[in-house]
């Protein structure tokens, strides 16, 4: 798919904004290596979510600028090209209303895709935490590794999303492949939750990325602080910190196999898929430090994510065969209900467990008070 001049300009401005925000984060707000506390992580999480929501309102009012669609014919062409679930046939003589309907749908697709991607990012965060723990990385270096990991993820998502879009445009049945993949992944995630299968333990010597790097590069096992590579006797060595960065990038590629097809279940517009993915990724670093503080409080979230993947996979399959047609707002509502149910169930379980612990401690407290008296 060759971008038009409008698309190229809009996309370039978007990338300029993204890299400016990343440069600002690295150059101004992260000059000193430190471990962000819960309060700092919560503030930055709110900042990134706020920026993402602001972009939703931008699309809602000016989404047609993405493709330069300012006529009824141009909007209709995009609706047919990307299979948007809207109809503007009654507004051929009212371009403003047609644009309003088109922009509203684009904004809902972006918001739904962002919610899916951001929710699935929580599972990715758990994996990253285990990577850091397995390699004994000091928490003060987490921010640096995550920054470069996010930068690499932006590039890889760009390649993945637009390559997948080209395949979908050429072979419409490719969406069913994504659908079956998501159903399988959702069932597997649910099975892992039910059996409490622990796949998070990482063998630091046998991991495929470590073996690949050790085969093709000189690797030092000593801790060299925040350095990614060192030079010794005119020979370049990569450090354990750089190995961790490579493993995180590898993990993101695997994670993208889950999340990108899930967003394509909502919209086939690659720009909307990319925007929703990138804003979720940009908030990943602050979300990481936030989740580190509350990771034990959402026991049923993984089950909710499994249900989410299964739902969007089935939606893609059933929609392709014409057996079901859900609007963007209906999909958004179902996804919110799935996530809200898993979160509420987790909070309820936490309250029950806390009550049991308190009840178990009452006899001990009473006996202690009796002895003191």
Residue pairs with C-beta under 8 A, 6 or more apart in sequence:
1 162
1 165
1 166
1 169
1 270
3 11
4 67
4 68
5 68
6 65
6 66
6 67
6 68
7 66
7 67
7 68
7 271
10 65
10 66
10 68
10 271
11 271
14 275
18 154
18 278
18 282
21 51
21 282
22 147
22 150
22 151
22 282
25 147
26 147
30 143
30 144
30 147
33 140
33 141
33 143
33 144
33 226
34 140
34 143
35 139
35 140
35 142
35 289
36 44
36 143
36 286
36 289
37 289
38 289
38 290
38 293
40 289
41 286
41 287
41 288
41 289
41 290
41 292
41 293
42 290
44 285
44 286
44 289
45 283
45 286
45 287
45 290
47 286
48 279
48 282
48 283
48 286
49 283
51 279
51 282
52 114
52 118
52 279
52 280
52 282
52 283
55 110
55 275
55 279
56 107
56 110
56 111
56 114
57 107
59 66
59 103
59 106
59 107
59 110
59 272
59 275
60 103
60 104
60 106
60 107
61 103
62 103
63 102
63 103
63 106
63 107
64 70
64 75
64 99
64 102
64 103
64 106
66 106
66 271
66 272
67 74
67 78
67 271
68 74
69 75
69 77
69 78
69 99
69 102
70 95
70 99
71 95
72 88
72 91
72 92
72 95
72 98
75 88
75 98
75 99
75 102
76 88
78 84
78 102
78 269
79 86
79 88
79 102
81 169
82 267
82 268
82 269
83 268
84 102
84 105
84 106
84 109
84 267
84 269
85 105
85 325
85 326
85 327
85 328
86 101
86 102
86 105
88 97
88 98
88 101
88 102
91 97
91 98
91 101
92 98
105 328
106 269
106 272
108 328
108 329
108 332
109 266
109 267
109 269
109 272
109 328
110 267
110 272
110 275
110 276
111 276
111 332
112 266
112 267
112 328
112 331
112 332
112 335
113 263
113 266
113 267
113 272
113 273
113 275
113 276
113 277
114 276
114 279
114 280
115 332
115 335
115 336
115 339
116 259
116 262
116 263
116 266
116 276
116 308
116 312
116 335
117 259
117 262
117 263
117 276
117 277
117 280
117 281
118 280
118 283
118 287
119 304
119 305
119 308
119 335
119 339
120 255
120 258
120 259
120 262
120 305
120 308
120 309
121 259
121 280
121 281
121 283
121 284
121 287
122 287
122 291
122 298
122 301
122 305
123 189
123 255
123 301
123 302
123 305
124 251
124 252
124 255
124 284
125 284
125 287
125 288
125 291
125 295
126 200
126 291
126 295
127 200
127 251
127 255
128 146
128 149
128 248
128 251
128 288
129 288
129 291
129 292
129 295
130 200
130 201
130 202
131 202
131 244
131 247
131 248
131 251
132 139
132 142
132 145
132 244
134 201
134 202
134 204
135 202
135 204
135 240
135 243
135 244
135 247
137 145
137 240
137 241
137 244
141 225
141 226
141 241
142 288
142 289
143 285
144 226
145 241
145 244
145 245
145 248
146 248
146 284
146 285
146 288
147 285
148 245
149 245
149 248
149 249
149 252
150 281
150 282
150 284
150 285
152 245
152 249
152 252
153 249
153 252
153 281
153 284
154 278
154 281
156 249
156 252
156 253
156 256
157 256
157 260
157 274
157 277
157 278
157 281
158 274
160 253
160 256
160 260
161 260
161 270
161 273
161 274
161 277
162 270
162 274
164 174
164 178
164 260
164 261
164 264
164 270
165 264
165 268
165 270
165 273
167 174
168 174
168 175
168 264
168 268
169 268
172 320
173 320
175 264
175 265
175 268
175 316
175 319
175 320
176 316
176 317
176 320
178 261
178 264
178 265
178 313
178 316
179 261
179 265
179 313
179 314
179 315
179 316
179 317
179 320
180 313
180 317
181 257
181 261
181 313
182 258
182 261
182 262
182 265
182 309
182 310
182 312
182 313
182 316
183 309
183 310
183 313
183 314
183 317
184 313
185 257
185 258
185 309
185 313
186 306
186 307
186 308
186 309
186 310
186 311
186 313
187 306
187 310
189 302
189 305
189 306
189 309
190 303
190 306
190 307
190 310
191 197
192 199
192 302
193 302
193 303
193 306
202 247
204 210
207 247
208 250
209 243
209 246
209 247
209 250
210 243
210 247
213 219
213 238
213 243
213 246
217 237
217 238
218 235
218 236
218 237
218 238
219 237
219 238
219 239
219 243
220 230
220 232
220 237
220 238
220 239
220 240
221 240
222 239
222 240
223 239
223 240
224 230
224 239
224 240
224 241
225 241
226 241
227 239
227 241
228 238
228 239
228 241
228 242
228 245
229 236
229 237
229 238
229 239
229 242
230 236
230 237
230 239
231 237
258 309
259 277
260 273
260 277
261 313
261 316
262 308
262 309
262 312
262 313
263 273
263 276
263 277
264 273
264 316
265 312
265 313
265 315
265 316
265 331
266 312
266 328
266 331
267 273
267 328
297 346
297 347
297 350
298 342
298 343
298 346
299 345
299 346
299 349
299 350
300 342
300 343
300 345
300 346
300 349
301 339
301 342
301 343
301 346
303 342
304 338
304 339
304 341
304 342
304 343
305 342
307 338
307 342
308 335
308 338
308 339
311 334
311 335
311 338
312 331
312 335
315 324
315 326
315 331
318 324
319 325
319 326
326 334
